[in-house]
């Protein structure tokens, strides 16, 4: 049986070359940035492989926990994708449910994003089998879907600026919000596609219609904070160039802070990013996200998830941090 699980891992796991910058055609800012982004991709596939081979989600816990803290969240994202694919291909599968009931609970944000990766790889007929029960966080599934599409179908989703405006989604309310959630994932992918080079990333954003910029910058703020790859000076340049979208940039950074803090994976680059993009340390940025979640309304024309994001953006906009010049920021 173990041999069969090893075979399952080999069959399911994408080739590691798929995460190489030259294979993807992504911009390379520096050897250091390339190494970081390729390590992120490789660790994602390590987590995927662990979950693909594991007999149960509990069997994956120890090897996932052994991955260095900076990259452990990406491994759990990959694991959630593999568990979701296993569930999607087998009616009645409960791997994601069991994973979230165990160690995956600490990585719930990354897990929902990982389910979105699986969504992008599964036939649509299998989508109803995907486990994402939280009505607030399930929009992160579409974020993961958007990241996948931009990362692997870059020509269409980035350079041709394709918009998924009619994707079927389980939430009957706020159906038109699905495209916005996908754009948040595309924004995260732009940080990778642009190789963490601020000028290149901002240039990619500016190819899109302006009405999409707010969600794209939110995703960029999340990726710049969670994954890292930019110096203090480069993050300051990102903050400066975002201009009218600094509150959205901060909202994404605060989401990243919350995800890192919840999983006890805070690293120095997270603190640097939240200090520059949010004007405060990770712990306080996380507190903003937690306070904004209190007494959220039910989904209506505007989903609770968007109300949550808007409250976070508004909180940072009120702070006065975004009225400073780049010189004052430093």
C-alpha positions as CSV (number, residue, x, y, z in Angstrom):
1,X,0.0,0.0,0.0
2,X,2.9,2.4,0.7
3,X,4.2,1.7,-2.8
4,X,0.9,2.7,-4.2
5,X,0.9,5.9,-2.3
6,X,4.4,6.7,-3.6
7,X,3.1,6.1,-7.1
8,X,0.2,8.4,-6.4
9,X,2.6,11.1,-5.3
10,X,4.6,10.8,-8.5
11,X,1.5,10.8,-10.7
12,X,-0.2,13.7,-9.0
13,X,2.7,16.1,-8.3
14,X,3.5,18.6,-11.0
15,X,7.1,18.6,-12.3
16,X,9.3,20.9,-10.3
17,X,10.5,22.6,-13.4
18,X,7.0,24.2,-13.6
19,X,8.1,26.6,-10.8
20,X,11.3,27.8,-12.5
21,X,11.4,31.4,-13.5
22,X,12.9,30.7,-16.9
23,X,10.2,28.1,-17.7
24,X,7.5,30.5,-16.7
25,X,9.0,33.4,-18.5
26,X,8.9,35.6,-15.4
27,X,11.1,38.6,-14.8
28,X,14.3,38.0,-12.8
29,X,15.3,41.0,-10.7
30,X,18.3,39.3,-9.1
31,X,19.7,35.9,-8.3
32,X,18.5,36.3,-4.7
33,X,14.9,37.1,-5.8
34,X,14.9,34.2,-8.2
35,X,16.1,31.8,-5.5
36,X,13.5,32.9,-3.1
37,X,10.6,32.6,-5.6
38,X,11.7,29.3,-6.9
39,X,12.1,28.0,-3.3
40,X,8.5,29.1,-2.6
41,X,7.3,27.2,-5.6
42,X,9.4,24.2,-4.8
43,X,8.2,24.1,-1.2
44,X,4.6,24.4,-2.4
45,X,5.2,21.2,-4.5
46,X,6.9,19.5,-1.5
47,X,3.7,20.1,0.5
48,X,1.6,18.9,-2.4
49,X,3.7,15.7,-2.6
50,X,3.5,15.1,1.1
51,X,-0.3,15.3,1.0
52,X,-0.6,13.3,-2.2
53,X,1.4,10.4,-0.6
54,X,-0.1,10.6,2.9
55,X,-2.6,7.9,3.9
56,X,-4.5,10.4,5.9
57,X,-4.1,14.1,6.6
58,X,-2.8,13.3,10.1
59,X,0.1,11.4,8.5
60,X,1.1,14.6,6.7
61,X,1.3,16.7,9.9
62,X,4.9,15.8,10.9
63,X,6.6,16.3,7.5
64,X,4.8,19.5,7.0
65,X,5.8,20.8,10.4
66,X,9.5,20.0,9.6
67,X,9.6,22.6,6.8
68,X,11.3,25.9,7.8
69,X,8.9,28.5,9.1
70,X,9.5,31.0,6.3
71,X,8.2,28.4,3.7
72,X,5.9,26.3,5.8
73,X,2.8,28.2,4.9
74,X,3.4,27.5,1.2
75,X,3.9,23.8,1.9
76,X,0.5,23.8,3.6
77,X,-1.1,25.6,0.7
78,X,0.3,22.9,-1.6
79,X,-0.9,20.2,0.8
80,X,-4.5,21.6,0.8
81,X,-4.4,21.6,-3.0
82,X,-3.5,17.9,-3.1
83,X,-6.1,16.9,-0.5
84,X,-8.7,18.9,-2.4
85,X,-7.8,17.2,-5.7
86,X,-8.1,13.8,-4.0
87,X,-11.5,14.8,-2.7
88,X,-12.6,16.1,-6.0
89,X,-11.7,13.0,-7.9
90,X,-13.3,10.7,-5.4
91,X,-17.0,11.3,-4.3
92,X,-17.3,11.3,-0.5
93,X,-13.6,12.3,0.1
94,X,-13.1,14.1,3.3
95,X,-9.4,14.9,3.3
96,X,-9.7,18.7,3.4
97,X,-12.3,18.5,6.1
98,X,-10.0,16.3,8.2
99,X,-6.9,18.4,7.4
100,X,-8.7,21.6,8.6
101,X,-9.8,19.8,11.8
102,X,-6.2,19.1,12.6
103,X,-3.0,21.0,11.9
104,X,-4.6,22.7,8.9
105,X,-6.6,24.9,11.2
106,X,-3.6,27.1,11.9
107,X,-3.1,27.5,8.1
108,X,-6.8,28.0,7.2
109,X,-6.2,31.1,5.0
110,X,-3.5,29.2,3.0
111,X,-5.7,26.1,2.9
112,X,-8.6,27.8,1.3
113,X,-6.3,29.3,-1.3
114,X,-4.9,25.8,-1.9
115,X,-8.4,24.5,-2.5
116,X,-8.6,27.2,-5.2
117,X,-5.6,25.8,-6.9
118,X,-7.3,22.5,-7.0
119,X,-10.4,24.1,-8.4
120,X,-8.3,25.3,-11.3
121,X,-7.0,21.8,-12.0
122,X,-10.3,19.9,-11.6
123,X,-13.1,19.5,-14.1
124,X,-16.0,21.9,-13.2
125,X,-18.3,18.9,-12.6
126,X,-16.0,18.1,-9.6
127,X,-16.1,21.6,-8.0
128,X,-19.2,20.8,-5.8
129,X,-17.1,18.3,-4.0
130,X,-14.5,20.8,-2.8
131,X,-14.7,21.5,1.0
132,X,-14.8,25.2,1.8
133,X,-17.6,25.6,4.4
134,X,-16.7,29.0,5.9
135,X,-19.0,31.5,4.2
136,X,-16.5,34.3,5.0
137,X,-13.3,32.7,4.0
138,X,-14.5,30.7,1.0
139,X,-13.9,33.7,-1.2
140,X,-10.2,32.9,-0.7
141,X,-10.8,29.8,-2.9
142,X,-11.4,32.1,-5.8
143,X,-8.2,34.1,-4.8
144,X,-6.3,30.8,-5.1
145,X,-8.0,30.1,-8.5
146,X,-7.0,33.6,-9.7
147,X,-3.3,33.1,-8.6
148,X,-3.2,29.8,-10.4
149,X,-4.6,31.1,-13.7
150,X,-2.2,34.1,-13.7
151,X,0.8,32.0,-12.8
152,X,0.2,29.2,-15.3
153,X,-1.9,31.1,-18.0
154,X,0.0,34.3,-17.8
155,X,-0.5,35.4,-21.4
156,X,-4.2,35.3,-21.2
157,X,-4.8,36.5,-17.6
158,X,-2.0,39.1,-17.4
159,X,-0.9,40.3,-20.8
160,X,-4.4,39.9,-22.4
161,X,-6.0,41.0,-19.1
162,X,-8.7,38.3,-19.3
163,X,-11.4,38.7,-16.7
164,X,-13.5,35.7,-15.3
165,X,-16.8,37.5,-15.2
166,X,-19.1,34.5,-15.4
167,X,-17.4,31.8,-13.5
168,X,-20.0,29.5,-11.7
169,X,-19.7,29.9,-8.0
170,X,-21.6,28.4,-5.1
171,X,-22.7,31.7,-3.6
172,X,-25.9,32.8,-5.3
173,X,-25.5,36.2,-3.6
174,X,-23.0,38.7,-4.8
175,X,-22.3,36.5,-7.9
176,X,-20.6,39.4,-9.6
177,X,-18.0,39.6,-6.8
178,X,-16.4,36.4,-8.0
179,X,-14.3,38.3,-10.6
180,X,-13.0,40.7,-7.9
181,X,-12.0,37.8,-5.7
182,X,-10.1,36.3,-8.6
183,X,-8.4,39.6,-9.3
184,X,-7.1,39.6,-5.7
185,X,-5.3,36.3,-6.5
186,X,-4.1,37.7,-9.8
187,X,-2.6,40.6,-7.9
188,X,-0.6,38.1,-5.7
189,X,0.6,36.3,-8.8
190,X,1.9,39.6,-10.3
191,X,4.4,39.8,-7.4
192,X,5.9,36.5,-8.6
193,X,5.5,37.3,-12.4
194,X,7.3,40.6,-11.9
195,X,10.0,38.9,-9.9
196,X,9.4,41.2,-6.8
197,X,10.7,44.1,-8.9
198,X,8.4,47.0,-7.9
199,X,8.7,48.9,-11.2
200,X,7.8,45.8,-13.2
201,X,5.0,44.8,-10.9
202,X,3.4,48.3,-10.9
203,X,3.8,48.3,-14.7
204,X,1.8,45.0,-14.9
205,X,-0.9,46.5,-12.8
206,X,-1.2,49.5,-15.0
207,X,-1.9,47.3,-18.0
208,X,-5.3,46.6,-16.5
209,X,-8.4,48.8,-16.5
210,X,-8.2,51.1,-13.5
211,X,-11.4,49.7,-11.9
212,X,-9.4,46.5,-11.3
213,X,-6.4,48.2,-9.6
214,X,-7.7,48.2,-6.1
215,X,-8.1,44.4,-5.9
216,X,-4.8,43.8,-7.7
217,X,-2.9,46.0,-5.2
218,X,-4.6,44.2,-2.4
219,X,-3.1,40.9,-3.7
220,X,0.3,42.6,-4.2
221,X,0.4,43.8,-0.7
222,X,-0.4,40.3,0.6
223,X,2.3,38.7,-1.5
224,X,4.9,41.3,-0.8
225,X,4.3,40.8,2.9
226,X,3.8,37.1,3.1
227,X,6.4,35.9,0.6
228,X,8.8,38.8,0.8
229,X,11.6,39.4,-1.7
230,X,11.8,43.2,-1.5
231,X,14.1,45.5,0.5
232,X,12.9,48.2,2.8
233,X,13.7,50.8,0.0
234,X,11.8,48.7,-2.5
235,X,8.8,48.4,-0.3
236,X,8.8,52.1,0.3
237,X,8.9,52.6,-3.5
238,X,5.9,50.3,-3.8
239,X,4.0,52.2,-1.1
240,X,4.8,55.5,-2.9
241,X,3.8,54.2,-6.4
242,X,0.5,52.7,-5.2
243,X,-0.7,56.3,-4.4
244,X,-4.5,56.2,-4.2
245,X,-4.4,52.4,-3.6
246,X,-2.3,52.4,-0.4
247,X,-5.2,51.4,1.9
248,X,-5.8,48.3,-0.3
249,X,-2.1,47.6,-0.3
250,X,-2.2,47.7,3.5
251,X,-5.3,45.5,3.6
252,X,-3.5,42.8,1.7
253,X,-0.4,43.2,4.0
254,X,-2.6,42.9,7.1
255,X,-4.2,39.7,5.7
256,X,-0.7,38.3,5.3
257,X,0.2,39.4,8.8
258,X,-2.9,37.6,10.2
259,X,-2.1,34.4,8.3
260,X,1.5,34.4,9.5
261,X,0.7,35.2,13.1
262,X,-2.1,32.7,13.3
263,X,0.3,29.9,12.2
264,X,3.2,31.3,14.4
265,X,5.3,31.8,11.3
266,X,6.2,35.5,11.6
267,X,9.6,36.3,10.1
268,X,11.6,39.5,10.0
269,X,10.6,40.4,6.4
270,X,6.9,40.3,7.5
271,X,7.6,42.9,10.2
272,X,9.5,45.1,7.7
273,X,6.6,45.0,5.2
274,X,3.8,45.7,7.7
275,X,5.8,48.6,9.2
276,X,6.1,50.2,5.8
277,X,2.8,49.2,4.2
278,X,0.6,49.4,7.3
279,X,2.6,51.8,9.5
280,X,2.7,49.2,12.4
281,X,4.1,45.8,13.4
282,X,2.6,42.5,12.5
283,X,0.7,42.1,15.8
284,X,-1.1,45.4,15.4
285,X,-1.9,44.8,11.8
286,X,-3.4,41.4,12.7
287,X,-5.4,43.2,15.4
288,X,-6.9,45.4,12.8
289,X,-8.1,42.4,10.8
290,X,-9.5,40.7,13.9
291,X,-11.4,43.8,15.0
292,X,-12.8,44.4,11.5
293,X,-14.3,40.9,11.6
294,X,-16.6,41.6,14.6
295,X,-20.3,41.8,13.8
296,X,-20.0,41.4,10.1
297,X,-23.3,41.5,8.2
298,X,-24.6,38.5,6.3
299,X,-23.9,38.2,2.6
300,X,-26.2,40.4,0.5
301,X,-25.4,42.4,-2.6
302,X,-22.0,43.0,-1.0
303,X,-20.5,39.9,0.6
304,X,-19.3,40.0,4.2
305,X,-15.8,39.2,2.9
306,X,-15.8,42.5,1.0
307,X,-17.2,44.4,4.0
308,X,-14.4,42.9,6.1
309,X,-11.8,44.0,3.6
310,X,-13.3,47.5,3.3
311,X,-13.3,47.9,7.1
312,X,-9.6,47.1,7.1
313,X,-8.8,49.4,4.3
314,X,-10.8,52.2,6.0
315,X,-9.0,51.7,9.3
316,X,-5.6,52.2,7.6
317,X,-6.9,55.1,5.6
318,X,-8.0,56.8,8.8
319,X,-4.6,56.3,10.4
320,X,-3.0,59.2,8.4
321,X,-0.2,56.9,7.4
322,X,-1.2,57.3,3.7
323,X,-0.9,61.1,3.7
324,X,2.8,61.0,4.3
325,X,5.4,61.5,1.6
326,X,8.0,58.8,0.8
327,X,10.6,60.9,2.7
328,X,8.4,61.1,5.8
329,X,7.8,57.3,5.5
330,X,11.5,56.7,5.9
